[in-house]
Amino acid sequence: MKFRKLLLTLMVLGLVLPLFTVSANASSKTIPKNLRGTWVSKAQYNSKHHSKKTLWLPRMRVRVYNKTVKWQLNGTLPTDGGHYDHKVHTIKTIKSSHGLTQLTGHTLFTHWNFLSRHGKELDYGWQNGGDLFMTRAK
């Protein structure tokens, strides 16, 4: 009888104990230090002649913190004199692994955004394959 109880206890511990351990994987929810800081991008135009009529993406400023990213657009839309909202939007980190940080929240174009570093530039990418390269603000 004691042997059965001991065997049952060992089996339960063998099955339940791994559920309470923390798995050691390479992802975390903090953004690497080399990505943190203030980054800016230039305005994007549809033609060589830079005028407000050919602007398709205004200047963007991104501030990268420990676990959040705040972004802001400054500029006007060419049609109807509309403005981008100049609010500061906050997005949060889902995971960061192997130099790629995945973000979610009130993002720019799609629900998922990504941050990575390519040399001295920050790559701000979104779900359907778009990229915006940024440099450090002075």
N, CA, C and O atoms as a GROMACS GRO file, in nm:
protein
  552
    1MET      N    1   0.082  -0.119   0.000
    1MET     CA    2   0.000   0.000   0.000
    1MET      C    3   0.087   0.126   0.000
    1MET      O    4   0.057   0.221  -0.072
    2LYS      N    5   0.192   0.126   0.080
    2LYS     CA    6   0.280   0.243   0.085
    2LYS      C    7   0.352   0.261  -0.048
    2LYS      O    8   0.380   0.373  -0.092
    3PHE      N    9   0.383   0.148  -0.112
    3PHE     CA   10   0.452   0.155  -0.239
    3PHE      C   11   0.363   0.222  -0.345
    3PHE      O   12   0.412   0.301  -0.425
    4ARG      N   13   0.233   0.189  -0.346
    4ARG     CA   14   0.140   0.249  -0.441
    4ARG      C   15   0.127   0.399  -0.418
    4ARG      O   16   0.125   0.476  -0.514
    5LYS      N   17   0.117   0.441  -0.293
    5LYS     CA   18   0.106   0.584  -0.262
    5LYS      C   19   0.232   0.658  -0.304
    5LYS      O   20   0.226   0.767  -0.359
    6LEU      N   21   0.346   0.597  -0.276
    6LEU     CA   22   0.474   0.658  -0.314
    6LEU      C   23   0.485   0.668  -0.466
    6LEU      O   24   0.530   0.770  -0.518
    7LEU      N   25   0.445   0.564  -0.537
    7LEU     CA   26   0.448   0.564  -0.682
    7LEU      C   27   0.351   0.668  -0.739
    7LEU      O   28   0.386   0.740  -0.833
    8LEU      N   29   0.232   0.677  -0.684
    8LEU     CA   30   0.134   0.775  -0.729
    8LEU      C   31   0.184   0.918  -0.704
    8LEU      O   32   0.168   1.004  -0.790
    9THR      N   33   0.244   0.941  -0.588
    9THR     CA   34   0.299   1.074  -0.557
    9THR      C   35   0.410   1.112  -0.654
    9THR      O   36   0.415   1.226  -0.700
   10LEU      N   37   0.498   1.020  -0.686
   10LEU     CA   38   0.607   1.048  -0.780
   10LEU      C   39   0.553   1.076  -0.920
   10LEU      O   40   0.604   1.163  -0.991
   11MET      N   41   0.450   1.002  -0.961
   11MET     CA   42   0.391   1.024  -1.093
   11MET      C   43   0.324   1.161  -1.101
   11MET      O   44   0.337   1.232  -1.201
   12VAL      N   45   0.250   1.198  -0.996
   12VAL     CA   46   0.184   1.328  -0.995
   12VAL      C   47   0.287   1.439  -0.997
   12VAL      O   48   0.272   1.536  -1.072
   13LEU      N   49   0.390   1.428  -0.915
   13LEU     CA   50   0.495   1.530  -0.915
   13LEU      C   51   0.567   1.536  -1.050
   13LEU      O   52   0.603   1.644  -1.096
   14GLY      N   53   0.588   1.422  -1.111
   14GLY     CA   54   0.654   1.418  -1.241
   14GLY      C   55   0.571   1.483  -1.351
   14GLY      O   56   0.626   1.537  -1.447
   15LEU      N   57   0.439   1.478  -1.338
   15LEU     CA   58   0.352   1.538  -1.438
   15LEU      C   59   0.319   1.684  -1.409
   15LEU      O   60   0.305   1.763  -1.502
   16VAL      N   61   0.306   1.720  -1.283
   16VAL     CA   62   0.262   1.854  -1.245
   16VAL      C   63   0.379   1.951  -1.230
   16VAL      O   64   0.365   2.069  -1.262
   17LEU      N   65   0.491   1.905  -1.182
   17LEU     CA   66   0.605   1.993  -1.155
   17LEU      C   67   0.655   2.068  -1.278
   17LEU      O   68   0.688   2.186  -1.267
   18PRO      N   69   0.662   2.005  -1.396
   18PRO     CA   70   0.706   2.082  -1.514
   18PRO      C   71   0.612   2.197  -1.552
   18PRO      O   72   0.654   2.290  -1.621
   19LEU      N   73   0.488   2.193  -1.509
   19LEU     CA   74   0.396   2.302  -1.539
   19LEU      C   75   0.430   2.429  -1.463
   19LEU      O   76   0.395   2.538  -1.507
   20PHE      N   77   0.497   2.417  -1.350
   20PHE     CA   78   0.529   2.532  -1.268
   20PHE      C   79   0.669   2.588  -1.292
   20PHE      O   80   0.706   2.688  -1.231
   21THR      N   81   0.745   2.528  -1.378
   21THR     CA   82   0.878   2.578  -1.406
   21THR      C   83   0.873   2.681  -1.517
   21THR      O   84   0.781   2.681  -1.598
   22VAL      N   85   0.971   2.768  -1.521
   22VAL     CA   86   0.980   2.872  -1.623
   22VAL      C   87   1.067   2.820  -1.735
   22VAL      O   88   1.180   2.775  -1.712
   23SER      N   89   1.015   2.827  -1.856
   23SER     CA   90   1.094   2.781  -1.970
   23SER      C   91   1.200   2.884  -2.004
   23SER      O   92   1.176   3.005  -1.994
   24ALA      N   93   1.316   2.838  -2.044
   24ALA     CA   94   1.426   2.927  -2.078
   24ALA      C   95   1.432   2.945  -2.229
   24ALA      O   96   1.497   2.866  -2.299
   25ASN      N   97   1.365   3.048  -2.280
   25ASN     CA   98   1.374   3.077  -2.422
   25ASN      C   99   1.440   3.213  -2.439
   25ASN      O  100   1.470   3.281  -2.341
   26ALA      N  101   1.464   3.251  -2.563
   26ALA     CA  102   1.544   3.370  -2.591
   26ALA      C  103   1.460   3.497  -2.603
   26ALA      O  104   1.513   3.601  -2.641
   27SER      N  105   1.331   3.492  -2.572
   27SER     CA  106   1.250   3.612  -2.588
   27SER      C  107   1.223   3.676  -2.453
   27SER      O  108   1.217   3.609  -2.351
   28SER      N  109   1.207   3.807  -2.456
   28SER     CA  110   1.174   3.881  -2.336
   28SER      C  111   1.081   3.995  -2.376
   28SER      O  112   1.052   4.013  -2.494
   29LYS      N  113   1.035   4.070  -2.279
   29LYS     CA  114   0.946   4.181  -2.309
   29LYS      C  115   1.015   4.316  -2.297
   29LYS      O  116   0.949   4.419  -2.300
   30THR      N  117   1.145   4.318  -2.284
   30THR     CA  118   1.218   4.445  -2.279
   30THR      C  119   1.288   4.468  -2.413
   30THR      O  120   1.332   4.374  -2.479
   31ILE      N  121   1.295   4.592  -2.451
   31ILE     CA  122   1.357   4.630  -2.577
   31ILE      C  123   1.507   4.645  -2.554
   31ILE      O  124   1.547   4.705  -2.454
   32PRO      N  125   1.591   4.593  -2.642
   32PRO     CA  126   1.736   4.604  -2.625
   32PRO      C  127   1.783   4.749  -2.618
   32PRO      O  128   1.720   4.838  -2.676
   33LYS      N  129   1.892   4.773  -2.548
   33LYS     CA  130   1.941   4.909  -2.526
   33LYS      C  131   1.985   4.978  -2.654
   33LYS      O  132   1.976   5.100  -2.664
   34ASN      N  133   2.031   4.902  -2.752
   34ASN     CA  134   2.077   4.967  -2.876
   34ASN      C  135   1.961   5.020  -2.960
   34ASN      O  136   1.984   5.095  -3.055
   35LEU      N  137   1.838   4.982  -2.928
   35LEU     CA  138   1.721   5.034  -3.000
   35LEU      C  139   1.658   5.154  -2.929
   35LEU      O  140   1.579   5.226  -2.989
   36ARG      N  141   1.692   5.174  -2.802
   36ARG     CA  142   1.627   5.280  -2.724
   36ARG      C  143   1.679   5.417  -2.764
   36ARG      O  144   1.791   5.432  -2.811
   37GLY      N  145   1.593   5.517  -2.744
   37GLY     CA  146   1.629   5.655  -2.775
   37GLY      C  147   1.525   5.718  -2.864
   37GLY      O  148   1.416   5.665  -2.882
   38THR      N  149   1.560   5.833  -2.920
   38THR     CA  150   1.470   5.906  -3.008
   38THR      C  151   1.518   5.891  -3.152
   38THR      O  152   1.634   5.916  -3.182
   39TRP      N  153   1.426   5.851  -3.239
   39TRP     CA  154   1.456   5.827  -3.379
   39TRP      C  155   1.362   5.911  -3.465
   39TRP      O  156   1.247   5.932  -3.427
   40VAL      N  157   1.409   5.960  -3.579
   40VAL     CA  158   1.326   6.039  -3.670
   40VAL      C  159   1.342   5.987  -3.813
   40VAL      O  160   1.446   5.931  -3.849
   41SER      N  161   1.237   6.007  -3.892
   41SER     CA  162   1.244   5.974  -4.034
   41SER      C  163   1.211   6.099  -4.113
   41SER      O  164   1.145   6.190  -4.064
   42LYS      N  165   1.257   6.102  -4.236
   42LYS     CA  166   1.226   6.214  -4.325
   42LYS      C  167   1.087   6.193  -4.384
   42LYS      O  168   1.036   6.081  -4.385
   43ALA      N  169   1.029   6.300  -4.431
   43ALA     CA  170   0.899   6.290  -4.498
   43ALA      C  171   0.915   6.216  -4.630
   43ALA      O  172   1.019   6.227  -4.695
   44GLN      N  173   0.814   6.139  -4.668
   44GLN     CA  174   0.817   6.061  -4.791
   44GLN      C  175   0.725   6.127  -4.895
   44GLN      O  176   0.612   6.164  -4.864
   45TYR      N  177   0.776   6.142  -5.018
   45TYR     CA  178   0.701   6.207  -5.125
   45TYR      C  179   0.679   6.111  -5.241
   45TYR      O  180   0.752   6.013  -5.256
   46ASN      N  181   0.577   6.139  -5.324
   46ASN     CA  182   0.546   6.057  -5.440
   46ASN      C  183   0.629   6.093  -5.562
   46ASN      O  184   0.641   6.012  -5.654
   47SER      N  185   0.686   6.213  -5.566
   47SER     CA  186   0.763   6.254  -5.682
   47SER      C  187   0.891   6.323  -5.638
   47SER      O  188   0.914   6.343  -5.519
   48LYS      N  189   0.973   6.358  -5.737
   48LYS     CA  190   1.100   6.424  -5.706
   48LYS      C  191   1.079   6.564  -5.650
   48LYS      O  192   1.156   6.611  -5.566
   49HIS      N  193   0.974   6.630  -5.696
   49HIS     CA  194   0.945   6.766  -5.652
   49HIS      C  195   0.877   6.761  -5.516
   49HIS      O  196   0.764   6.712  -5.505
   50HIS      N  197   0.943   6.809  -5.417
   50HIS     CA  198   0.891   6.802  -5.281
   50HIS      C  199   0.794   6.916  -5.257
   50HIS      O  200   0.834   7.030  -5.233
   51SER      N  201   0.669   6.885  -5.263
   51SER     CA  202   0.566   6.983  -5.230
   51SER      C  203   0.463   6.914  -5.142
   51SER      O  204   0.462   6.792  -5.131
   52LYS      N  205   0.378   6.992  -5.080
   52LYS     CA  206   0.277   6.934  -4.993
   52LYS      C  207   0.178   6.847  -5.070
   52LYS      O  208   0.113   6.761  -5.012
   53LYS      N  209   0.167   6.870  -5.202
   53LYS     CA  210   0.073   6.793  -5.282
   53LYS      C  211   0.122   6.650  -5.306
   53LYS      O  212   0.040   6.561  -5.329
   54THR      N  213   0.251   6.627  -5.300
   54THR     CA  214   0.303   6.493  -5.327
   54THR      C  215   0.344   6.420  -5.199
   54THR      O  216   0.404   6.313  -5.207
   55LEU      N  217   0.313   6.474  -5.084
   55LEU     CA  218   0.349   6.411  -4.956
   55LEU      C  219   0.258   6.291  -4.931
   55LEU      O  220   0.136   6.304  -4.936
   56TRP      N  221   0.316   6.174  -4.903
   56TRP     CA  222   0.234   6.059  -4.870
   56TRP      C  223   0.258   6.011  -4.728
   56TRP      O  224   0.172   5.943  -4.671
   57LEU      N  225   0.371   6.043  -4.668
   57LEU     CA  226   0.397   6.009  -4.528
   57LEU      C  227   0.480   6.121  -4.467
   57LEU      O  228   0.592   6.145  -4.512
   58PRO      N  229   0.429   6.189  -4.367
   58PRO     CA  230   0.503   6.301  -4.310
   58PRO      C  231   0.618   6.254  -4.222
   58PRO      O  232   0.643   6.134  -4.206
   59ARG      N  233   0.687   6.350  -4.167
   59ARG     CA  234   0.798   6.320  -4.077
   59ARG      C  235   0.745   6.244  -3.956
   59ARG      O  236   0.638   6.275  -3.904
   60MET      N  237   0.819   6.144  -3.914
   60MET     CA  238   0.776   6.061  -3.801
   60MET      C  239   0.884   6.063  -3.694
   60MET      O  240   1.003   6.054  -3.723
   61ARG      N  241   0.841   6.076  -3.571
   61ARG     CA  242   0.932   6.071  -3.456
   61ARG      C  243   0.892   5.955  -3.367
   61ARG      O  244   0.775   5.940  -3.332
   62VAL      N  245   0.991   5.873  -3.331
   62VAL     CA  246   0.968   5.756  -3.248
   62VAL      C  247   1.059   5.765  -3.126
   62VAL      O  248   1.179   5.787  -3.138
   63ARG      N  249   1.000   5.747  -3.009
   63ARG     CA  250   1.077   5.741  -2.886
   63ARG      C  251   1.065   5.599  -2.831
   63ARG      O  252   0.955   5.553  -2.800
   64VAL      N  253   1.178   5.531  -2.819
   64VAL     CA  254   1.180   5.392  -2.774
   64VAL      C  255   1.225   5.389  -2.629
   64VAL      O  256   1.333   5.438  -2.594
   65TYR      N  257   1.142   5.331  -2.544
   65TYR     CA  258   1.170   5.318  -2.402
   65TYR      C  259   1.196   5.171  -2.369
   65TYR      O  260   1.213   5.089  -2.459
   66ASN      N  261   1.197   5.139  -2.240
   66ASN     CA  262   1.228   5.004  -2.193
   66ASN      C  263   1.126   4.901  -2.244
   66ASN      O  264   1.166   4.798  -2.297
   67LYS      N  265   0.997   4.928  -2.228
   67LYS     CA  266   0.893   4.833  -2.269
   67LYS      C  267   0.788   4.894  -2.361
   67LYS      O  268   0.697   4.823  -2.404
   68THR      N  269   0.797   5.022  -2.390
   68THR     CA  270   0.699   5.088  -2.476
   68THR      C  271   0.769   5.169  -2.584
   68THR      O  272   0.887   5.202  -2.574
   69VAL      N  273   0.691   5.201  -2.688
   69VAL     CA  274   0.737   5.287  -2.797
   69VAL      C  275   0.630   5.392  -2.818
   69VAL      O  276   0.512   5.359  -2.828
   70LYS      N  277   0.671   5.519  -2.826
   70LYS     CA  278   0.577   5.628  -2.853
   70LYS      C  279   0.612   5.688  -2.989
   70LYS      O  280   0.728   5.717  -3.016
   71TRP      N  281   0.510   5.706  -3.073
   71TRP     CA  282   0.533   5.761  -3.206
   71TRP      C  283   0.438   5.876  -3.233
   71TRP      O  284   0.329   5.884  -3.177
   72GLN      N  285   0.483   5.965  -3.324
   72GLN     CA  286   0.407   6.084  -3.357
   72GLN      C  287   0.437   6.123  -3.501
   72GLN      O  288   0.552   6.117  -3.545
   73LEU      N  289   0.332   6.164  -3.575
   73LEU     CA  290   0.347   6.212  -3.712
   73LEU      C  291   0.325   6.363  -3.714
   73LEU      O  292   0.238   6.414  -3.643
   74ASN      N  293   0.402   6.434  -3.795
   74ASN     CA  294   0.385   6.578  -3.813
   74ASN      C  295   0.375   6.607  -3.961
   74ASN      O  296   0.469   6.580  -4.035
   75GLY      N  297   0.261   6.662  -4.005
   75GLY     CA  298   0.243   6.695  -4.145
   75GLY      C  299   0.097   6.708  -4.180
   75GLY      O  300   0.010   6.687  -4.096
   76THR      N  301   0.070   6.742  -4.306
   76THR     CA  302  -0.067   6.756  -4.354
   76THR      C  303  -0.090   6.663  -4.472
   76THR      O  304   0.003   6.633  -4.547
   77LEU      N  305  -0.212   6.618  -4.489
   77LEU     CA  306  -0.249   6.536  -4.604
   77LEU      C  307  -0.268   6.626  -4.726
   77LEU      O  308  -0.315   6.739  -4.710
   78PRO      N  309  -0.234   6.580  -4.845
   78PRO     CA  310  -0.248   6.666  -4.963
   78PRO      C  311  -0.393   6.687  -5.004
   78PRO      O  312  -0.424   6.790  -5.065
   79THR      N  313  -0.483   6.596  -4.975
   79THR     CA  314  -0.623   6.610  -5.017
   79THR      C  315  -0.706   6.670  -4.905
   79THR      O  316  -0.690   6.633  -4.789
   80ASP      N  317  -0.791   6.760  -4.939
   80ASP     CA  318  -0.887   6.822  -4.847
   80ASP      C  319  -0.822   6.897  -4.731
   80ASP      O  320  -0.890   6.933  -4.635
   81GLY      N  321  -0.693   6.921  -4.738
   81GLY     CA  322  -0.626   6.994  -4.630
   81GLY      C  323  -0.634   6.924  -4.496
   81GLY      O  324  -0.623   6.988  -4.392
   82GLY      N  325  -0.652   6.792  -4.497
   82GLY     CA  326  -0.662   6.715  -4.373
   82GLY      C  327  -0.528   6.705  -4.302
   82GLY      O  328  -0.423   6.719  -4.364
   83HIS      N  329  -0.534   6.682  -4.176
   83HIS     CA  330  -0.412   6.671  -4.095
   83HIS      C  331  -0.402   6.531  -4.037
   83HIS      O  332  -0.502   6.468  -4.006
   84TYR      N  333  -0.279   6.486  -4.023
   84TYR     CA  334  -0.257   6.369  -3.941
   84TYR      C  335  -0.278   6.414  -3.797
   84TYR      O  336  -0.246   6.528  -3.762
   85ASP      N  337  -0.330   6.327  -3.715
   85ASP     CA  338  -0.342   6.367  -3.576
   85ASP      C  339  -0.202   6.376  -3.516
   85ASP      O  340  -0.119   6.288  -3.536
   86HIS      N  341  -0.177   6.481  -3.445
   86HIS     CA  342  -0.044   6.505  -3.389
   86HIS      C  343  -0.031   6.448  -3.250
   86HIS      O  344   0.055   6.490  -3.173
   87LYS      N  345  -0.119   6.353  -3.217
   87LYS     CA  346  -0.114   6.290  -3.086
   87LYS      C  347   0.008   6.200  -3.075
   87LYS      O  348   0.061   6.153  -3.175
   88VAL      N  349   0.050   6.177  -2.954
   88VAL     CA  350   0.156   6.082  -2.926
   88VAL      C  351   0.090   5.948  -2.895
   88VAL      O  352   0.018   5.936  -2.796
   89HIS      N  353   0.115   5.848  -2.979
   89HIS     CA  354   0.055   5.717  -2.964
   89HIS      C  355   0.154   5.623  -2.897
   89HIS      O  356   0.274   5.629  -2.923
   90THR      N  357   0.103   5.535  -2.810
   90THR     CA  358   0.188   5.441  -2.737
   90THR      C  359   0.158   5.299  -2.782
   90THR      O  360   0.042   5.259  -2.792
   91ILE      N  361   0.263   5.225  -2.810
   91ILE     CA  362   0.250   5.083  -2.842
   91ILE      C  363   0.340   5.005  -2.748
   91ILE      O  364   0.444   5.054  -2.704
   92LYS      N  365   0.300   4.883  -2.718
   92LYS     CA  366   0.370   4.801  -2.619
   92LYS      C  367   0.442   4.685  -2.685
   92LYS      O  368   0.410   4.643  -2.796
   93THR      N  369   0.542   4.634  -2.613
   93THR     CA  370   0.621   4.523  -2.661
   93THR      C  371   0.552   4.391  -2.629
   93THR      O  372   0.508   4.369  -2.517
   94ILE      N  373   0.543   4.304  -2.727
   94ILE     CA  374   0.495   4.168  -2.704
   94ILE      C  375   0.612   4.078  -2.670
   94ILE      O  376   0.613   4.011  -2.567
   95LYS      N  377   0.711   4.079  -2.757
   95LYS     CA  378   0.830   3.999  -2.732
   95LYS      C  379   0.948   4.058  -2.809
   95LYS      O  380   0.931   4.129  -2.908
   96SER      N  381   1.065   4.027  -2.760
   96SER     CA  382   1.187   4.072  -2.824
   96SER      C  383   1.284   3.955  -2.827
   96SER      O  384   1.324   3.905  -2.722
   97SER      N  385   1.322   3.913  -2.946
   97SER     CA  386   1.415   3.800  -2.955
   97SER      C  387   1.497   3.813  -3.082
   97SER      O  388   1.446   3.853  -3.188
   98HIS      N  389   1.622   3.778  -3.070
   98HIS     CA  390   1.715   3.774  -3.183
   98HIS      C  391   1.721   3.905  -3.260
   98HIS      O  392   1.728   3.904  -3.383
   99GLY      N  393   1.719   4.018  -3.191
   99GLY     CA  394   1.732   4.149  -3.254
   99GLY      C  395   1.606   4.204  -3.315
   99GLY      O  396   1.610   4.310  -3.378
  100LEU      N  397   1.493   4.136  -3.300
  100LEU     CA  398   1.366   4.180  -3.357
  100LEU      C  399   1.266   4.197  -3.243
  100LEU      O  400   1.245   4.105  -3.164
  101THR      N  401   1.206   4.315  -3.234
  101THR     CA  402   1.109   4.345  -3.130
  101THR      C  403   0.972   4.357  -3.193
  101THR      O  404   0.953   4.434  -3.288
  102GLN      N  405   0.876   4.282  -3.141
  102GLN     CA  406   0.740   4.284  -3.194
  102GLN      C  407   0.654   4.373  -3.106
  102GLN      O  408   0.657   4.361  -2.984
  103LEU      N  409   0.576   4.462  -3.170
  103LEU     CA  410   0.495   4.561  -3.099
  103LEU      C  411   0.348   4.546  -3.136
  103LEU      O  412   0.315   4.501  -3.246
  104THR      N  413   0.261   4.585  -3.043
  104THR     CA  414   0.118   4.586  -3.070
  104THR      C  415   0.054   4.701  -2.994
  104THR      O  416   0.110   4.752  -2.898
  105GLY      N  417  -0.062   4.740  -3.039
  105GLY     CA  418  -0.133   4.853  -2.978
  105GLY      C  419  -0.183   4.945  -3.087
  105GLY      O  420  -0.224   4.898  -3.194
  106HIS      N  421  -0.180   5.075  -3.064
  106HIS     CA  422  -0.225   5.174  -3.162
  106HIS      C  423  -0.109   5.201  -3.257
  106HIS      O  424  -0.038   5.301  -3.243
  107THR      N  425  -0.089   5.110  -3.352
  107THR     CA  426   0.025   5.116  -3.442
  107THR      C  427  -0.006   5.200  -3.565
  107THR      O  428  -0.118   5.248  -3.582
  108LEU      N  429   0.093   5.217  -3.650
  108LEU     CA  430   0.082   5.308  -3.763
  108LEU      C  431  -0.011   5.257  -3.873
  108LEU      O  432  -0.111   5.322  -3.903
  109PHE      N  433   0.019   5.142  -3.933
  109PHE     CA  434  -0.060   5.094  -4.045
  109PHE      C  435  -0.138   4.966  -4.014
  109PHE      O  436  -0.256   4.957  -4.049
  110THR      N  437  -0.076   4.870  -3.951
  110THR     CA  438  -0.142   4.743  -3.922
  110THR      C  439  -0.137   4.717  -3.772
  110THR      O  440  -0.086   4.799  -3.695
  111HIS      N  441  -0.189   4.604  -3.731
  111HIS     CA  442  -0.195   4.572  -3.588
  111HIS      C  443  -0.059   4.532  -3.532
  111HIS      O  444  -0.034   4.552  -3.413
  112TRP      N  445   0.029   4.476  -3.615
  112TRP     CA  446   0.161   4.431  -3.569
  112TRP      C  447   0.269   4.519  -3.631
  112TRP      O  448   0.269   4.541  -3.752
  113ASN      N  449   0.360   4.567  -3.550
  113ASN     CA  450   0.477   4.641  -3.597
  113ASN      C  451   0.602   4.576  -3.541
  113ASN      O  452   0.598   4.502  -3.442
  114PHE      N  453   0.715   4.604  -3.606
  114PHE     CA  454   0.841   4.543  -3.568
  114PHE      C  455   0.951   4.649  -3.563
  114PHE      O  456   0.949   4.744  -3.641
  115LEU      N  457   1.045   4.632  -3.473
  115LEU     CA  458   1.164   4.716  -3.464
  115LEU      C  459   1.286   4.628  -3.477
  115LEU      O  460   1.294   4.522  -3.416
  116SER      N  461   1.382   4.672  -3.556
  116SER     CA  462   1.511   4.604  -3.563
  116SER      C  463   1.617   4.707  -3.600
  116SER      O  464   1.585   4.819  -3.640
  117ARG      N  465   1.740   4.668  -3.588
  117ARG     CA  466   1.851   4.760  -3.612
  117ARG      C  467   1.931   4.712  -3.730
  117ARG      O  468   1.968   4.595  -3.737
  118HIS      N  469   1.959   4.802  -3.825
  118HIS     CA  470   2.042   4.772  -3.942
  118HIS      C  471   2.151   4.877  -3.948
  118HIS      O  472   2.130   4.986  -4.001
  119GLY      N  473   2.268   4.845  -3.896
  119GLY     CA  474   2.377   4.941  -3.891
  119GLY      C  475   2.344   5.054  -3.796
  119GLY      O  476   2.319   5.031  -3.678
  120LYS      N  477   2.343   5.177  -3.847
  120LYS     CA  478   2.311   5.293  -3.765
  120LYS      C  479   2.164   5.334  -3.776
  120LYS      O  480   2.123   5.433  -3.716
  121GLU      N  481   2.086   5.259  -3.852
  121GLU     CA  482   1.946   5.294  -3.873
  121GLU      C  483   1.854   5.198  -3.798
  121GLU      O  484   1.886   5.082  -3.777
  122LEU      N  485   1.739   5.252  -3.760
  122LEU     CA  486   1.633   5.173  -3.698
  122LEU      C  487   1.531   5.139  -3.806
  122LEU      O  488   1.486   5.228  -3.878
  123ASP      N  489   1.496   5.013  -3.817
  123ASP     CA  490   1.398   4.968  -3.915
  123ASP      C  491   1.264   4.952  -3.843
  123ASP      O  492   1.249   4.865  -3.758
  124TYR      N  493   1.168   5.038  -3.879
  124TYR     CA  494   1.033   5.030  -3.826
  124TYR      C  495   0.948   4.966  -3.934
  124TYR      O  496   0.913   5.030  -4.033
  125GLY      N  497   0.914   4.838  -3.915
  125GLY     CA  498   0.841   4.765  -4.018
  125GLY      C  499   0.702   4.728  -3.970
  125GLY      O  500   0.676   4.727  -3.850
  126TRP      N  501   0.614   4.698  -4.064
  126TRP     CA  502   0.480   4.658  -4.028
  126TRP      C  503   0.444   4.529  -4.099
  126TRP      O  504   0.521   4.476  -4.179
  127GLN      N  505   0.328   4.478  -4.067
  127GLN     CA  506   0.286   4.342  -4.094
  127GLN      C  507   0.291   4.303  -4.242
  127GLN      O  508   0.337   4.193  -4.272
  128ASN      N  509   0.249   4.384  -4.333
  128ASN     CA  510   0.241   4.344  -4.473
  128ASN      C  511   0.366   4.378  -4.554
  128ASN      O  512   0.358   4.387  -4.676
  129GLY      N  513   0.478   4.395  -4.488
  129GLY     CA  514   0.604   4.409  -4.559
  129GLY      C  515   0.655   4.549  -4.579
  129GLY      O  516   0.755   4.565  -4.649
  130GLY      N  517   0.594   4.652  -4.523
  130GLY     CA  518   0.645   4.787  -4.537
  130GLY      C  519   0.754   4.816  -4.436
  130GLY      O  520   0.757   4.758  -4.328
  131ASP      N  521   0.845   4.905  -4.473
  131ASP     CA  522   0.954   4.942  -4.384
  131ASP      C  523   0.973   5.094  -4.387
  131ASP      O  524   0.947   5.160  -4.488
  132LEU      N  525   1.018   5.146  -4.275
  132LEU     CA  526   1.051   5.287  -4.264
  132LEU      C  527   1.182   5.294  -4.189
  132LEU      O  528   1.190   5.253  -4.073
  133PHE      N  529   1.287   5.346  -4.254
  133PHE     CA  530   1.418   5.351  -4.191
  133PHE      C  531   1.436   5.487  -4.123
  133PHE      O  532   1.404   5.591  -4.182
  134MET      N  533   1.487   5.486  -4.001
  134MET     CA  534   1.500   5.606  -3.920
  134MET      C  535   1.644   5.623  -3.872
  134MET      O  536   1.719   5.527  -3.859
  135THR      N  537   1.679   5.749  -3.847
  135THR     CA  538   1.810   5.780  -3.791
  135THR      C  539   1.791   5.842  -3.653
  135THR      O  540   1.682   5.887  -3.620
  136ARG      N  541   1.897   5.843  -3.576
  136ARG     CA  542   1.889   5.903  -3.441
  136ARG      C  543   1.865   6.052  -3.449
  136ARG      O  544   1.919   6.121  -3.536
  137ALA      N  545   1.783   6.103  -3.359
  137ALA     CA  546   1.757   6.246  -3.353
  137ALA      C  547   1.876   6.314  -3.286
  137ALA      O  548   1.939   6.258  -3.196
  138LYS      N  549   1.904   6.432  -3.331
  138LYS     CA  550   2.018   6.506  -3.273
  138LYS      C  551   1.971   6.602  -3.168
  138LYS      O  552   2.052   6.673  -3.109
   0.00000   0.00000   0.00000
